Amino acid sequence: MHELGLARSILEIAEAYARREGARAIREIGLRVGALSGVEKEALEFAFEAAKQGTLAQQARLAVQWVPLVAYCEACKKEFEVASPFGIALCPVCKKPTATLEQGLELGVDYLEVE
């Protein structure tokens, strides 16, 4: 399960920042997670709950913004949401395949709430 390693990395990033800012605790960690990031929601939540014990984020809430996969069609000059879980982007207007993904690959810490 790579979500455990991911949860640990998120906590390391959050703790390093919180300590540098002199925080006593982390209350919330906000993430942006793209549809094609390969992250399983329930596994990440479970891993985060286990990994946060004994850290500054021990009482923290994980707030995840799930980012849909969006592609851009060069032919139509339009953005569209991709429904395929495999990232196969066919323009709904002209039906041409596109390789230009605008969003959906994100995976990172967006914000921290500390005290």
Buried (B, 14 or more C-beta within 10 A) or exposed (E): EEBBEBBBEBBEBBBEBBEEEEBEBBBBBBBBBBBBBEBEEEBBBBBBEEBBEEBBBEEBEBEBEBBEBBBBBEEBEEEBBBEEEEBEBBBEEEEEEBEEBBBBBBBEBEEBBBE
